[in-house]
Amino acid sequence: MANPSTLNPANPSIPSAPVVPLKGESVDKRYLSERVVNLKPSGIRKFFDIVATMQDVISLGIGEPDFATPERIVQAGIRSLEAGETHYTSNMGRFALRQALSEHLYQRYQVSYNPATEIIITVGVSEALYLAMTALLNPGEEVIIPTPCFVAYQAEVILAGGVPVELPTRAIDGFQVDPVRLEKAVTSRTKAILLGFPNNPTGAVASREVLLEIAAIAERHDLIVVSDELYDQLVYDVPHICFASLPGMYARTILLGGFSKNYAMTGWRIGFAAAPEQILRGLLRVHQYTIMSAPTIAQDAALEAIRNGQEDVERMRLEYNRRRLLIVNGLNRLGLPTVEPHGAFYAFPSIAATGMDGETFAQKLLEEERVAVVPGNAFGAGGEGFVRCSYATAYEKIEEALNRMERFMQRYG
Ligand SMILES: Cc1ncc(COP(=O)(O)O)c(C=O)c1O
């Protein structure tokens, strides 16, 4: 049994690496590239490292489903292994999986991707993002990124030699992109817009009206839109709109999606990128020299997920929805105003009433009440003054976390 102080918060059965304090974390400036030296360490990791040293913490900090992968999907992985599927697949991934994905996307969104040439299976959306940015960007080209957003977006752009241009979204707009400000951010160096909806960390789902305006801007300025739709099936009361399904947008969209969140498969590491053939070939060039092919066993498990996993997705979605209502009502009641999130599994309350910044709030809440949340500025400029609370954790734990936060707000609210 591992020492509890070194338990991994994402998976308590695996001991964490020893905690390395991040303050003043230094890297070898003599040998490492400037690109890497200048990358900021992820603000999420910092909090996980602290949480891992403490006991009796309720973590609302985790960005992955608390559900285990559904049994039928696990069994498909086991069958694959037992059948000796231990070799590479084609660079693009198993054809059966690409075909099933193509049908799935057509059924859900009426977007049509040729499974032979327009879909590539990747190691999560993480790899798909890396491929898209590396394939698209020349040095100095800009990518407009609405923030707050997933922590890797800015880093992926920088690693590919590009320049991330943050476009903060605001709580008063329900964290929707403001098209007027978006268009003002376009310059002669802008190559792409990187969208992540349903959004991590705000839970915002982009409305059709806003997406249509973004589409018009992309058209006017001849931009590519990279659309990360990893949480597409986790929406509550509103539809998810696939960006590529909007009129004219198939031709200028790189659609990214995956299995991590919808099917509770984070550890299997399967995602995909879909785009018109001539663009996808660019991503494939990068993929074949860096990754070769996504894990074979995991691809077979993903095939089972897409063919037969819909009931499981719905079961988990309904449970997330129950927790969503609990946490959003609870936070609002405590004086932490929270825009209703309609997607993913995050609430993003404003902490303005406490007069603290996100880091101070998260640190004090953790030390004094043993509740872990992530400071909003970890997700980019738009996130200061907010914290991210994940509700991918058990209902009872959320209830207890709210009780603890109530005590905290009595002192600081
Ligand atoms: C919006 C978003 N995109 C991509 C990822 C990475 O996901 P994957 O496990 O598919 O690499 C995450 C993970 O938290 C995410 O929240």
The ligand as an SDF file (V2000), in Angstrom:
LIG
                    3D

 16 16  0  0  0  0  0  0  0  0999 V2000
  -10.9220   20.7270  -24.2340 C   0  0  0  0  0  0  0  0  0  0  0  0
   -9.9380   19.5980  -24.1390 C   0  0  0  0  0  0  0  0  0  0  0  0
   -9.2970   19.2190  -25.2490 N   0  0  0  0  0  0  0  0  0  0  0  0
   -8.3940   18.2090  -25.2220 C   0  0  0  0  0  0  0  0  0  0  0  0
   -8.0950   17.5410  -24.0530 C   0  0  0  0  0  0  0  0  0  0  0  0
   -7.1040   16.4090  -24.1080 C   0  0  0  0  0  0  0  0  0  0  0  0
   -7.8250   15.2360  -24.2400 O   0  0  0  0  0  0  0  0  0  0  0  0
   -7.2810   13.8430  -24.7150 P   0  0  0  0  0  0  0  0  0  0  0  0
   -7.3990   12.9290  -23.5310 O   0  0  0  0  0  0  0  0  0  0  0  0
   -8.2070   13.4170  -25.8290 O   0  0  0  0  0  0  0  0  0  0  0  0
   -5.8870   14.0090  -25.1790 O   0  0  0  0  0  0  0  0  0  0  0  0
   -8.7470   17.9010  -22.8620 C   0  0  0  0  0  0  0  0  0  0  0  0
   -8.4400   17.2220  -21.5940 C   0  0  0  0  0  0  0  0  0  0  0  0
   -8.7830   17.6690  -20.5120 O   0  0  0  0  0  0  0  0  0  0  0  0
   -9.6940   18.9620  -22.9150 C   0  0  0  0  0  0  0  0  0  0  0  0
  -10.3480   19.3560  -21.8180 O   0  0  0  0  0  0  0  0  0  0  0  0
  1  2  1  0
  2  3  1  0
  2 15  2  0
  3  4  2  0
  4  5  1  0
  5  6  1  0
  5 12  2  0
  6  7  1  0
  7  8  1  0
  8  9  2  0
  8 10  1  0
  8 11  1  0
 12 13  1  0
 12 15  1  0
 13 14  2  0
 15 16  1  0
M  END
$$$$
